[in-house]
Amino acid sequence: MLARVNTITFNGLEALNVDVQAQISSGLPNFIIVGLPDKAVAESRERIRAALQFMGLALPAKRIVVNLAPADLLKEGAHFDLPIALALLAVMGVVPCEDLNRYVVMGELGLDGTVLPVNGVLPAAIAANRRDFGLICPQSQGGEAVWSGLREIIATPTLLALVNHLKGMQTLPFPKAEKAPAKHSFLDMSDVKGQETAKKALEIAAAGGHNLLMAGPPGSGKSMLAQRLPTILPPLSPEEALETSMIHSIAGELKDGRVCFERPFRAPHHNASTPALVGGGRKAQPGEISLAHHGVLFLDELPEFNKSTLEALRQPLENGFVSIARVNARTTYPAEFQLVAAMNPCRCGHLGNPRLECSRAPKCAEEYLSKISGPLLDRIDLQIEVAAVSPWDLADLKKGETSAQIRERVTAARAIQAERFRKLGEPKLHTNSQLKGRLLEEAAALDSEAQNLLTAFAEKNQLSARAYHRTLRLARTIADLQNETNVLKIHIAEALSYRRALPFYRQ
């Protein structure tokens, strides 16, 4: 006898179809899984055997072969437990075979038959929806699958409950879609004392999705400002939330099947490896830049990161995706993130401070900044100084603008951009930082005064073509925040002020 069950395996966000074929035939008792399974899949034999014994069933003392087709595709992950178990139950006659052909099945089995959470339920549900199939998944992740639009979802807590449901002995309830609670509710921009220039730069960066570098002495509030950036960003649109949640689902970070509509904020430690930051490893998992998709990647103590790790950011910053190449596979993850970085002026942090002079200047700064290359800096639109906050500012009880007030202006500026992109025939674009080529020329057309100022500055300071165009994008965002239709000379001047060389780079 032969039974077949549909499941999937992943290559990045792509869900690849896998046909689980189970056969029981006469011969010496044996349980074999073929089709290029990894260690986790091969060990499913013992989990399945124990789960069936807990239900009061036993595998027949015959030759059992499970084939995972296509045979030349590597099968990874414990989510193959449930489809293999269902295929065996079907071939044993415990559950009807014909009902299983309409579902994509995934789930890990505990020794007591509990169906445990697995990675990738959301992209699997989307793939099943495209094929007009239903989905069988763990109960805790049923709400995650609902966001895909599927109308037939069986979210089961145990293997026994699933068998009873398929046999019509009980009915499992349809899961409910839930949103994740807000993560940054206690943070607010009104907590920041002083730093008006830095807060203005943060608002511009939020409105246009621009990259930002903050440099200043220790304790000046750089990390505090960066942590409050998500509070002034508009929420994710349904399309953005779905795309971001797919990445988090693959990485196993979508808790309790709840989709978050807040923009992600990732802040890896400076000892993070290159695969951890850009993605990779044995299973080519998404890295921090992909987990920050449509959100913020904050790199504190930027020069403390490994130099090769920082250089790996250059291509994703420009292209909006990262390609992970392996000998037998090539995986691509989206990575449209907003880079926010913070650094000290030198290793001791006192360079430029008249009261606490750096005793090893300028060598202290040269050694500290040597890991940051010119091409990486060229991709950062706003480069600002964050000066130390005076005790008088700290003692001031007067509150500044709240995050809600700033977010209103940011949301209005992004609405202007969305309308412009619609008129330009590019509704998929989200922010001015994505403008390129013809679209940039049309969106940021300059009059003669603005053009002369930009040209003269670019010639004097030897701006690269990339820096030239990034200045145009930045000026377009500044104009949008002021509700100006055209990019004027004053907007170019302000954009150039954010791209000037930082003082501690000057000889």
Buried (B, 14 or more C-beta within 10 A) or exposed (E): EBBBBBBBBBBBBEBEBBBBBBBBEEEEEEBEBEBBBBEBBBBBBEBBBBBBBBBEBEBEEBBBBBBBBBEEBBBBBBBBBBBBBBBBBBBBEBBEBEBBEEBBBBBBBBEEBBBBBBBBBBBBBBBBBEEEBBBBBBBBBBBBBBBBEBEBBBBBBBBBBBBBBBEEEEEBEEBEBBEBEEEBEEBBBBBBBBBEBBBBBBBBBBBBBBBBBBBBBEEBBBBBBBBBBBBBBBBBEEEBBBBBBBBBBBBEBBEEBBBBBBBBBBBBEEEBBBBBBBBBEEBBBBBBBBBBBBBBBBBBBBBBBBEEBBBBBBBBBEEBBBBBEEEEEEBBBBBBBBBBBBBBBBBBBBBBBEEEEBEBBEEBBEEBBEBBEEEBBBBBBBBBBBBBBEEEEEEEEEEBBBBEEBBEBBBBBBEBBBEBBEEBEBEEBBBBBBBEEEBBEEBBEBEEEBBEBBEEBBEEEEBEEEBBBBBBBBBBBBBBBEEBEEBBBBBBBBBBEBBEEBEBBEE
